[in-house]
Amino acid sequence: DVKVTQSSRYLVKRTGEKVFLECVQDMDHENMFWYRQDPGLGLRLIYFSYDVKMKEKGDIPEGYSVSREKKERFSLILESASTNQTSMYLCASSSPGQKLTDTQYFGPGTRLTVL
Amino acid sequence: DQQVKQNSPSLSVQEGRISILNCDYTNSMFDYFLWYKKYPAEGPTFLISISSIKDKNEDGRFTVFLNKSAKHLSLHIVPSQPGDSAVYFCAATLLSGNTGKLIFGQGTTLQVKP
């Protein structure tokens, strides 16, 4: 079974702090994704990565950056956290080799609260 | 611009009856569609998918229907069970684009009453 783990389930930070959210997958997947989930807005893509050191902006990259130094690890960074970044953050991975599915496997999520 | 829309935020059905969740999309280039289910405090899990070359895909109690001319898909759950209570997201992608990128709808919260 694919396993995607996220470093924290719940996180509380203060405005202006630098925040690191870590995601690790154990299935050698090339693609990794960061989403945020907000009520009424669904899952919105922040950044994604096809390969080590590769990254692409998603739909809402402002205020975020990412790092992928190793294939299994994809980090989301909030350079200076703001209250409007309070959200559920979900990491996912997938492999382009999967037959037709493009199925993404998700981690359990990190509930971030910025005070 | 919301390319994938789920216009019903919530749905409540009685156990044993049919649940129908709807999804509309605007981009006619999308060629693959997926449904995910999400329980509270868990990540979404893949449920069922359909290619644009088909109009129906069935997996046990779950059936997805695709109407390309209407740019509409629906998920039918028959019979509904209390354990089906969750948030359901539809998603669309362009397989030929080969990015692995999914576009998600806003989600519909399904409540199945015993």
Interface residues (C-beta under 8 A of the other chain):
Chain A: V4 R9 N31 F33 Y35 G40 L41 G42 L43 R44 L45 F48 Y50 E56 G58 L90 A92 S94 P96 L100 T101 D102 T103 Q104 Y105 F106 G107 P108 G109
Chain B: V4 Q6 P9 Y32 L34 Y36 A41 E42 G43 P44 T45 F46 S49 S51 F89 T93 L95 N98 T99 G100 K101 L102 I103 F104 G105 Q106 G107
